[in-house]
Amino acid sequence: MKIKLQPQIGAAYEELTIDKPVTVRELADRYQPELPYRVLLANVDGKDEELTFLLHRDCSVRLLDMRTYSANLVYQHSLSLIYLKAVMDVLGDMAVEIENSLNKGLYTEIKTPEPITTEQIAAVEGRMHELVEADLPIVREVYTREEAVEIWGAYNYPEKSRLLEHAPDVETAKFYTLEGYRNFFYGLMTPSTGYIEHFELRKYRRGVLLRFPHPSHPDRIPEFEDDKKLYAAFGEANKWHHLLDILYLEDLNEKIRSGQAKDLILLSEALHEKKVAEIADRITKEKRRIILIAGPSSSGKTTFARRLCVQLRVNGLQPLYMGTDDYFVERCDTPLGEDGKPNYENLDALDIDLFNDNMNRLLAGEKVDLPEFDFMDGKKKFGRRITSIRSSQPIVIEGIHALNDTLTEKIAEDQKFRIYISPLTQLNIDVHNRVPTTDARMLRRIVRDYKFRGHSAEQTIALWPKVRSGEDVNIFPYNGRADVLFNSALVYELSVLKKYAQPLLEAVKPEAEVYSEAVRMLKFIRFFDVIENEKDIPNNSIMREFIGGSVFVE
């Protein structure tokens, strides 16, 4: 048997000849002492496989550690299983909800009769360390869908049972067992508990933070930063979901099947519009004039900014809308990235001095010759946009660096109002399986890139790690500076995006480097029922920015 092996990310491939079947784990163990981080997963002929996978024929294998998104998810799933097992061992059969990402970890709630105490959390964390040190096997069990429905019925997890019951395309269901504790996860696992070396439990508000390393530093827990606004935004999303009577995915599917999609769309959009109006009212009351909007890719920044302008006009203001792209430095002055190519996302790619000068002169009521950047010849053009504004007019500015103080360092602080926008998905598949916000954003981008930029799903997925890396540097570190956070997620959106994204994902061929990610996304969206009729989605909806028909985006 010939194996073409890449022992770690970026390494050269090695040609191996092995005379008998071998598990990926056995293969990884040979190289582990020389590798910087623990191998958690393998990509075998383009498909992600657990380390227990048996190699028995000629194949290509890439060993993956936590620096990759797929291996990071394996770590999260395995850690969650250990956490749930430890809670049962320490506190008994308590209901536990794994709700959303927060503060560089997962926010969870343990439904104890009285508020969870620091001592109880310490005991659970201690038990988790015992389970890890014992290096206990995590056993994979496969059942038919009918058997799985019965198991969850017996375990009293109706949201899991209902979802599988109404998913005829799902023939089998994977369960994982740890020392007698059994659960169901929509993802892969490590072969044993000993792989989960770094974690931390922390009491937070009503719940518990389950914290783990970031892919950029797989061997340490990131510094704790209390993101209060993000917590509040998730709490608001939770209230909206209760208003809509949707707690888990199957609740959404049932509403679609029963013909309630129209009401769901209209109510969801009304909640968005009310929030935008509230933000506009606050800006008006506080008389802020520089409105700065930033957020990660596919957040719906353009549509939100335009809707905010409309609401400001309702309040009697006449906002000037602009982006920061017109303030790029000359193409020849663009800073280079580590790859030697121009890095247009670097803050130094913008003419900050000119931007600050223009904004201050506008605020002072002067006529200003605003630049227009010509992307064909890479230079700013002047004389095309000579503009002035009245003393009451605000300027709405959208850009990836909008919350970075350096961009507006020469503008008076009392003039600024900062808004962070992101689709913070609160709809979870079930009580233990969440919908990662980054997956929802990537689906948005796959659909938009295909419809408006002619990109395939393969191209979009391949670019995504670079997009995420840029966000980690330019956007996420500054979201705490925001005066307000707008959650652009719509509870119904994945049921609309599915019919666009599914054929695009299915078109990714097995030999493509991103095939495993396409397969993972397909497995994830298969549980969503489709909303076929889109006529009730208004033309100013953030959803229209991705599927088309937007009044704001051409």
C-alpha positions as semicolon CSV with decimal commas, in nm:
position;residue;x (nm);y (nm);z (nm)
1;M;0,000;0,000;0,000
2;K;0,143;0,338;-0,106
3;I;0,056;0,645;0,099
4;K;0,129;1,001;-0,003
5;L;0,155;1,176;0,335
6;Q;0,171;1,539;0,440
7;P;0,268;1,521;0,809
8;Q;0,169;1,879;0,891
9;I;0,024;2,193;0,734
10;G;0,251;2,331;0,465
11;A;0,502;2,044;0,478
12;A;0,622;1,855;0,173
13;Y;0,452;1,526;0,091
14;E;0,633;1,202;0,167
15;E;0,590;0,873;-0,015
16;L;0,536;0,577;0,218
17;T;0,504;0,207;0,144
18;I;0,320;0,008;0,411
19;D;0,262;-0,367;0,385
20;K;-0,057;-0,391;0,594
21;P;-0,363;-0,181;0,687
22;V;-0,294;0,090;0,943
23;T;-0,510;0,344;1,126
24;V;-0,445;0,713;1,079
25;R;-0,369;0,731;1,450
26;E;-0,089;0,476;1,417
27;L;0,053;0,673;1,128
28;A;0,024;1,006;1,312
29;D;0,191;0,864;1,624
30;R;0,506;0,795;1,422
31;Y;0,541;1,164;1,339
32;Q;0,387;1,328;1,648
33;P;0,715;1,376;1,845
34;E;0,849;1,594;1,563
35;L;0,530;1,796;1,506
36;P;0,456;2,132;1,673
37;Y;0,095;2,051;1,765
38;R;-0,123;1,747;1,832
39;V;-0,275;1,580;1,526
40;L;-0,654;1,572;1,568
41;L;-0,785;1,476;1,226
42;A;-0,681;1,354;0,883
43;N;-0,787;1,440;0,532
44;V;-0,788;1,118;0,332
45;D;-0,829;1,157;-0,044
46;G;-1,007;1,488;0,010
47;K;-1,242;1,375;0,287
48;D;-1,197;1,443;0,659
49;E;-1,167;1,124;0,863
50;E;-1,122;1,051;1,233
51;L;-0,791;0,916;1,354
52;T;-0,952;0,574;1,399
53;F;-1,003;0,551;1,021
54;L;-0,835;0,242;0,872
55;L;-0,608;0,299;0,573
56;H;-0,617;-0,013;0,355
57;R;-0,542;0,103;0,000
58;D;-0,329;0,354;-0,189
59;C;-0,428;0,702;-0,078
60;S;-0,325;1,060;-0,004
61;V;-0,329;1,167;0,363
62;R;-0,292;1,510;0,524
63;L;-0,253;1,521;0,902
64;L;-0,437;1,817;1,054
65;D;-0,391;1,998;1,383
66;M;-0,595;2,268;1,551
67;R;-0,471;2,539;1,317
68;T;-0,730;2,421;1,065
69;Y;-1,099;2,498;1,111
70;S;-1,211;2,137;1,068
71;A;-0,966;2,010;1,335
72;N;-1,068;2,296;1,562
73;L;-1,429;2,174;1,540
74;V;-1,313;1,821;1,631
75;Y;-1,150;1,968;1,942
76;Q;-1,469;2,157;2,033
77;H;-1,693;1,852;1,987
78;S;-1,464;1,629;2,194
79;L;-1,428;1,891;2,467
80;S;-1,806;1,934;2,480
81;L;-1,853;1,559;2,524
82;I;-1,601;1,554;2,811
83;Y;-1,775;1,855;2,967
84;L;-2,121;1,697;2,950
85;K;-1,987;1,372;3,096
86;A;-1,817;1,561;3,382
87;V;-2,134;1,755;3,462
88;M;-2,325;1,428;3,489
89;D;-2,055;1,275;3,712
90;V;-2,039;1,574;3,947
91;L;-2,390;1,721;3,947
92;G;-2,605;1,430;3,835
93;D;-2,849;1,421;3,545
94;M;-2,871;1,799;3,497
95;A;-2,987;1,952;3,170
96;V;-2,703;2,136;2,996
97;E;-2,737;2,373;2,702
98;I;-2,445;2,464;2,474
99;E;-2,569;2,791;2,333
100;N;-2,322;3,004;2,138
101;S;-1,963;3,118;2,101
102;L;-1,860;3,392;2,345
103;N;-1,542;3,532;2,501
104;K;-1,311;3,297;2,309
105;G;-1,514;2,992;2,410
106;L;-1,863;2,843;2,429
107;Y;-2,133;2,985;2,653
108;T;-2,325;2,708;2,828
109;E;-2,591;2,686;3,098
110;I;-2,630;2,408;3,353
111;K;-2,991;2,397;3,471
112;T;-2,927;2,353;3,843
113;P;-3,214;2,433;4,087
114;E;-3,008;2,719;4,229
115;P;-2,759;2,935;4,037
116;I;-2,441;2,743;3,959
117;T;-2,160;2,819;4,204
118;T;-1,788;2,870;4,150
119;E;-1,723;2,563;4,365
120;Q;-1,948;2,344;4,151
121;I;-1,777;2,466;3,833
122;A;-1,434;2,394;3,984
123;A;-1,550;2,041;4,068
124;V;-1,669;1,986;3,709
125;E;-1,341;2,118;3,571
126;G;-1,149;1,890;3,806
127;R;-1,348;1,592;3,685
128;M;-1,276;1,692;3,324
129;H;-0,902;1,688;3,397
130;E;-0,940;1,341;3,548
131;L;-1,116;1,217;3,234
132;V;-0,843;1,366;3,012
133;E;-0,557;1,225;3,220
134;A;-0,716;0,879;3,207
135;D;-0,707;0,900;2,825
136;L;-1,039;0,717;2,798
137;P;-1,161;0,595;2,458
138;I;-1,435;0,792;2,283
139;V;-1,632;0,519;2,111
140;R;-1,826;0,581;1,792
141;E;-2,160;0,400;1,754
142;V;-2,374;0,404;1,442
143;Y;-2,751;0,348;1,454
144;T;-3,028;0,362;1,200
145;R;-3,238;0,677;1,204
146;E;-3,530;0,486;1,357
147;E;-3,310;0,348;1,634
148;A;-3,170;0,694;1,705
149;V;-3,520;0,841;1,735
150;E;-3,605;0,576;1,995
151;I;-3,283;0,641;2,187
152;W;-3,351;1,013;2,214
153;G;-3,710;0,949;2,309
154;A;-3,589;0,731;2,595
155;Y;-3,331;0,994;2,697
156;N;-3,599;1,266;2,697
157;Y;-3,441;1,488;2,432
158;P;-3,749;1,568;2,220
159;E;-3,575;1,830;2,003
160;K;-3,317;1,571;1,892
161;S;-3,580;1,303;1,837
162;R;-3,813;1,529;1,636
163;L;-3,534;1,649;1,409
164;L;-3,424;1,296;1,315
165;E;-3,782;1,180;1,281
166;H;-3,844;1,440;1,008
167;A;-3,515;1,388;0,824
168;P;-3,582;1,099;0,583
169;D;-3,258;1,164;0,393
170;V;-3,062;1,071;0,706
171;E;-3,019;0,694;0,704
172;T;-2,783;0,655;0,999
173;A;-2,690;0,860;1,306
174;K;-2,353;0,869;1,485
175;F;-2,341;0,853;1,863
176;Y;-2,031;0,885;2,079
177;T;-1,992;0,709;2,411
178;L;-1,755;0,810;2,691
179;E;-1,746;0,580;2,994
180;G;-2,116;0,502;2,966
181;Y;-2,228;0,853;2,869
182;R;-2,377;0,869;2,519
183;N;-2,450;1,171;2,299
184;F;-2,502;1,273;1,940
185;F;-2,282;1,533;1,767
186;Y;-2,294;1,667;1,412
187;G;-1,921;1,629;1,359
188;L;-1,613;1,419;1,419
189;M;-1,426;1,334;1,742
190;T;-1,081;1,250;1,871
191;P;-1,028;0,879;1,947
192;S;-0,978;0,941;2,319
193;T;-0,997;1,208;2,587
194;G;-0,618;1,250;2,614
195;Y;-0,612;1,464;2,299
196;I;-0,794;1,750;2,475
197;E;-0,505;1,902;2,664
198;H;-0,602;2,268;2,705
199;F;-0,932;2,403;2,837
200;E;-1,079;2,621;3,108
201;L;-1,415;2,655;3,280
202;R;-1,519;2,998;3,400
203;K;-1,839;3,111;3,573
204;Y;-2,001;3,382;3,362
205;R;-2,334;3,551;3,437
206;R;-2,598;3,278;3,460
207;G;-2,383;3,019;3,292
208;V;-2,043;2,864;3,234
209;L;-1,783;2,949;2,972
210;L;-1,612;2,647;2,819
211;R;-1,288;2,796;2,686
212;F;-1,025;2,641;2,460
213;P;-0,732;2,749;2,237
214;H;-0,772;2,966;1,929
215;P;-0,639;2,815;1,603
216;S;-0,365;3,080;1,597
217;H;-0,223;2,948;1,928
218;P;-0,328;2,583;1,968
219;D;-0,125;2,525;2,284
220;R;-0,273;2,788;2,517
221;I;-0,597;2,938;2,642
222;P;-0,648;3,293;2,509
223;E;-0,659;3,582;2,750
224;F;-1,009;3,639;2,884
225;E;-1,190;3,947;2,754
226;D;-1,540;4,015;2,879
227;D;-1,743;4,094;2,567
228;K;-2,053;4,233;2,739
229;K;-2,211;4,371;2,423
230;L;-2,182;4,037;2,246
231;Y;-2,344;3,863;2,544
232;A;-2,628;4,117;2,537
233;A;-2,672;4,069;2,160
234;F;-2,704;3,692;2,198
235;G;-2,949;3,750;2,483
236;E;-3,158;3,976;2,260
237;A;-3,150;3,713;1,983
238;N;-3,272;3,456;2,235
239;K;-3,566;3,682;2,324
240;W;-3,648;3,723;1,954
241;H;-3,649;3,347;1,909
242;H;-3,890;3,307;2,200
243;L;-4,111;3,572;2,038
244;L;-4,104;3,371;1,716
245;D;-4,161;3,048;1,912
246;I;-3,844;2,896;1,765
247;L;-3,591;2,750;2,006
248;Y;-3,431;2,478;1,792
249;L;-3,404;2,390;1,424
250;E;-3,701;2,153;1,421
251;D;-3,924;2,438;1,549
252;L;-3,826;2,634;1,237
253;N;-3,886;2,335;1,011
254;E;-4,230;2,275;1,160
255;K;-4,334;2,634;1,091
256;I;-4,220;2,603;0,730
257;R;-4,406;2,275;0,685
258;S;-4,723;2,420;0,837
259;G;-4,729;2,719;0,599
260;Q;-4,617;2,983;0,851
261;A;-4,308;3,096;0,659
262;K;-4,467;3,429;0,556
263;D;-4,547;3,532;0,912
264;L;-4,202;3,420;1,023
265;I;-4,032;3,633;0,755
266;L;-4,241;3,942;0,823
267;L;-4,196;3,925;1,200
268;S;-3,822;3,864;1,169
269;E;-3,785;4,161;0,936
270;A;-3,996;4,380;1,165
271;L;-3,764;4,300;1,455
272;H;-3,468;4,406;1,241
273;E;-3,636;4,730;1,136
274;K;-3,729;4,815;1,494
275;K;-3,366;4,767;1,601
276;V;-3,236;4,987;1,319
277;A;-3,486;5,257;1,417
278;E;-3,375;5,236;1,781
279;I;-3,013;5,287;1,676
280;A;-3,111;5,585;1,458
281;D;-3,305;5,737;1,749
282;R;-3,003;5,706;1,977
283;I;-2,773;5,868;1,719
284;T;-3,022;6,152;1,676
285;K;-3,063;6,204;2,050
286;E;-2,688;6,206;2,114
287;K;-2,625;6,431;1,810
288;R;-2,337;6,216;1,685
289;R;-2,221;6,304;1,335
290;I;-1,956;6,046;1,242
291;I;-2,131;5,707;1,227
292;L;-1,876;5,426;1,191
293;I;-1,991;5,079;1,082
294;A;-1,772;4,767;1,071
295;G;-1,822;4,393;1,076
296;P;-1,685;4,068;0,934
297;S;-1,743;3,942;0,583
298;S;-2,104;3,878;0,479
299;S;-2,252;4,063;0,775
300;G;-2,482;4,272;0,557
301;K;-2,298;4,598;0,624
302;T;-2,409;4,773;0,305
303;T;-2,779;4,700;0,350
304;F;-2,767;4,789;0,719
305;A;-2,591;5,120;0,649
306;R;-2,850;5,212;0,386
307;R;-3,140;5,120;0,615
308;L;-2,985;5,326;0,892
309;C;-2,967;5,623;0,654
310;V;-3,339;5,583;0,581
311;Q;-3,423;5,582;0,953
312;L;-3,204;5,888;1,012
313;R;-3,397;6,063;0,738
314;V;-3,719;5,967;0,915
315;N;-3,575;6,157;1,212
316;G;-3,529;6,467;0,997
317;L;-3,159;6,420;0,922
318;Q;-2,992;6,401;0,581
319;P;-2,700;6,160;0,623
320;L;-2,407;6,148;0,383
321;Y;-2,318;5,785;0,309
322;M;-1,966;5,684;0,214
323;G;-1,716;5,400;0,228
324;T;-1,345;5,410;0,297
325;D;-1,234;5,245;-0,029
326;D;-1,194;5,586;-0,198
327;Y;-0,914;5,661;0,048
328;F;-0,678;5,387;-0,066
329;V;-0,320;5,505;-0,104
330;E;-0,180;5,498;-0,457
331;R;-0,144;5,140;-0,573
332;C;0,236;5,167;-0,578
333;D;0,232;5,261;-0,207
334;T;0,013;4,971;-0,091
335;P;0,186;4,774;0,189
336;L;0,280;4,415;0,114
337;G;0,165;4,111;0,309
338;E;0,378;3,820;0,426
339;D;0,323;3,658;0,086
340;G;0,481;3,956;-0,089
341;K;0,150;4,059;-0,248
342;P;-0,034;4,390;-0,191
343;N;-0,238;4,377;0,131
344;Y;-0,541;4,598;0,073
345;E;-0,684;4,508;0,414
346;N;-0,391;4,661;0,601
347;L;-0,487;4,988;0,768
348;D;-0,179;5,148;0,609
349;A;-0,340;5,082;0,270
350;L;-0,562;5,384;0,351
351;D;-0,462;5,750;0,338
352;I;-0,554;5,816;0,700
353;D;-0,434;6,177;0,707
354;L;-0,645;6,271;0,404
355;F;-0,947;6,089;0,548
356;N;-0,926;6,273;0,881
357;D;-0,868;6,607;0,711
358;N;-1,171;6,557;0,483
359;M;-1,401;6,449;0,766
360;N;-1,306;6,738;0,995
361;R;-1,349;6,992;0,716
362;L;-1,692;6,847;0,633
363;L;-1,792;6,869;0,998
364;A;-1,680;7,233;0,996
365;G;-1,912;7,308;0,703
366;E;-1,641;7,353;0,442
367;K;-1,658;7,244;0,079
368;V;-1,437;6,937;0,037
369;D;-1,299;6,774;-0,276
370;L;-1,366;6,410;-0,183
371;P;-1,155;6,157;-0,375
372;E;-1,281;5,877;-0,596
373;F;-1,043;5,584;-0,622
374;D;-0,995;5,458;-0,976
375;F;-0,940;5,084;-0,941
376;M;-0,829;5,057;-1,304
377;D;-0,518;5,272;-1,270
378;G;-0,482;5,253;-0,890
379;K;-0,499;5,626;-0,820
380;K;-0,733;5,870;-0,647
381;K;-0,919;6,111;-0,874
382;F;-1,023;6,457;-0,760
383;G;-1,263;6,723;-0,882
384;R;-1,554;6,482;-0,926
385;R;-1,715;6,500;-0,581
386;I;-1,694;6,846;-0,426
387;T;-1,920;6,817;-0,124
388;S;-2,035;7,012;0,181
389;I;-2,287;6,929;0,453
390;R;-2,503;7,126;0,695
391;S;-2,424;7,145;1,066
392;S;-2,687;6,881;1,153
393;Q;-2,597;6,627;0,885
394;P;-2,429;6,303;1,000
395;I;-2,178;6,109;0,790
396;V;-2,236;5,734;0,774
397;I;-1,907;5,551;0,705
398;E;-1,878;5,180;0,636
399;G;-1,543;4,997;0,622
400;I;-1,345;4,713;0,775
401;H;-1,132;4,953;0,983
402;A;-1,419;5,177;1,093
403;L;-1,389;5,075;1,461
404;N;-1,011;5,107;1,469
405;D;-0,936;5,433;1,654
406;T;-0,633;5,498;1,435
407;L;-0,859;5,553;1,133
408;T;-1,032;5,846;1,304
409;E;-0,758;5,951;1,546
410;K;-0,783;6,322;1,458
411;I;-1,163;6,342;1,483
412;A;-1,320;6,454;1,812
413;E;-1,439;6,159;2,018
414;D;-1,778;6,314;2,098
415;Q;-1,859;6,320;1,726
416;K;-1,825;5,943;1,678
417;F;-2,083;5,667;1,708
418;R;-1,953;5,316;1,647
419;I;-2,164;5,021;1,528
420;Y;-2,048;4,660;1,502
421;I;-2,258;4,434;1,281
422;S;-2,243;4,055;1,261
423;P;-2,491;3,769;1,205
424;L;-2,489;3,614;1,552
425;T;-2,678;3,294;1,488
426;Q;-2,871;3,189;1,797
427;L;-3,070;2,913;1,624
428;N;-2,918;2,584;1,734
429;I;-2,971;2,240;1,587
430;D;-3,047;2,101;1,932
431;V;-2,956;2,154;2,294
432;H;-2,594;2,042;2,245
433;N;-2,523;2,126;1,879
434;R;-2,499;2,488;1,776
435;V;-2,490;2,654;1,435
436;P;-2,150;2,827;1,419
437;T;-2,179;3,191;1,315
438;T;-1,889;3,150;1,074
439;D;-2,075;2,871;0,889
440;A;-2,379;3,095;0,842
441;R;-2,157;3,373;0,710
442;M;-1,978;3,140;0,471
443;L;-2,309;3,019;0,327
444;R;-2,411;3,380;0,271
445;R;-2,083;3,447;0,093
446;I;-2,098;3,132;-0,121
447;V;-2,439;3,236;-0,253
448;R;-2,347;3,603;-0,302
449;D;-2,012;3,532;-0,467
450;Y;-2,176;3,299;-0,717
451;K;-2,469;3,528;-0,802
452;F;-2,281;3,858;-0,822
453;R;-1,914;3,776;-0,875
454;G;-1,924;3,455;-1,077
455;H;-1,722;3,261;-0,819
456;S;-1,772;2,891;-0,756
457;A;-1,826;2,752;-0,407
458;E;-1,480;2,597;-0,438
459;Q;-1,323;2,939;-0,490
460;T;-1,512;3,097;-0,201
461;I;-1,431;2,817;0,043
462;A;-1,064;2,820;-0,060
463;L;-1,043;3,194;0,012
464;W;-1,231;3,172;0,344
465;P;-0,931;3,097;0,573
466;K;-0,758;3,411;0,442
467;V;-1,077;3,611;0,499
468;R;-1,101;3,480;0,856
469;S;-0,736;3,556;0,918
470;G;-0,787;3,916;0,807
471;E;-1,089;3,948;1,036
472;D;-0,886;3,826;1,333
473;V;-0,643;4,112;1,273
474;N;-0,860;4,397;1,147
475;I;-1,212;4,350;1,282
476;F;-1,264;4,125;1,585
477;P;-1,009;4,300;1,813
478;Y;-1,206;4,624;1,782
479;N;-1,567;4,512;1,825
480;G;-1,551;4,601;2,195
481;R;-1,518;4,966;2,094
482;A;-1,870;4,969;1,949
483;D;-2,143;5,180;2,107
484;V;-2,398;4,932;1,982
485;L;-2,398;4,586;1,822
486;F;-2,645;4,500;1,547
487;N;-2,719;4,131;1,502
488;S;-2,788;4,083;1,130
489;A;-2,889;3,716;1,155
490;L;-3,238;3,623;1,042
491;V;-3,389;3,311;1,193
492;Y;-3,524;3,194;0,856
493;E;-3,218;3,270;0,642
494;L;-3,054;2,926;0,618
495;S;-3,383;2,782;0,496
496;V;-3,365;3,031;0,207
497;L;-2,992;3,000;0,141
498;K;-3,003;2,619;0,131
499;K;-3,162;2,594;-0,214
500;Y;-2,892;2,821;-0,358
501;A;-2,596;2,680;-0,167
502;Q;-2,671;2,309;-0,197
503;P;-2,613;2,270;-0,574
504;L;-2,303;2,492;-0,550
505;L;-2,158;2,274;-0,275
506;E;-2,252;1,956;-0,458
507;A;-2,057;2,083;-0,761
508;V;-1,729;2,074;-0,565
509;K;-1,542;1,771;-0,699
510;P;-1,372;1,510;-0,474
511;E;-1,028;1,604;-0,603
512;A;-1,072;1,967;-0,493
513;E;-0,869;2,070;-0,188
514;V;-1,182;2,210;-0,021
515;Y;-1,397;1,902;-0,089
516;S;-1,408;1,797;0,277
517;E;-1,536;2,139;0,380
518;A;-1,806;2,126;0,110
519;V;-1,913;1,783;0,238
520;R;-1,927;1,912;0,596
521;M;-2,145;2,205;0,495
522;L;-2,377;1,978;0,296
523;K;-2,422;1,750;0,597
524;F;-2,500;2,053;0,809
525;I;-2,765;2,210;0,583
526;R;-2,943;1,884;0,505
527;F;-3,150;1,922;0,822
528;F;-3,302;2,254;0,711
529;D;-3,636;2,255;0,533
530;V;-3,638;2,496;0,236
531;I;-3,845;2,813;0,205
532;E;-3,922;2,808;-0,166
533;N;-4,135;3,123;-0,191
534;E;-3,923;3,437;-0,152
535;K;-4,181;3,698;-0,249
536;D;-4,244;3,788;0,114
537;I;-3,879;3,882;0,175
538;P;-3,878;4,263;0,143
539;N;-3,638;4,427;-0,102
540;N;-3,461;4,612;0,180
541;S;-3,390;4,290;0,370
542;I;-3,032;4,200;0,452
543;M;-3,112;3,865;0,292
544;R;-3,156;4,041;-0,042
545;E;-2,791;4,145;-0,035
546;F;-2,703;3,778;-0,086
547;I;-2,986;3,626;-0,291
548;G;-3,061;3,928;-0,510
549;G;-3,348;4,172;-0,546
550;S;-3,207;4,433;-0,308
551;V;-3,317;4,793;-0,346
552;F;-2,977;4,898;-0,209
553;V;-2,726;4,664;-0,377
554;E;-2,688;4,631;-0,752
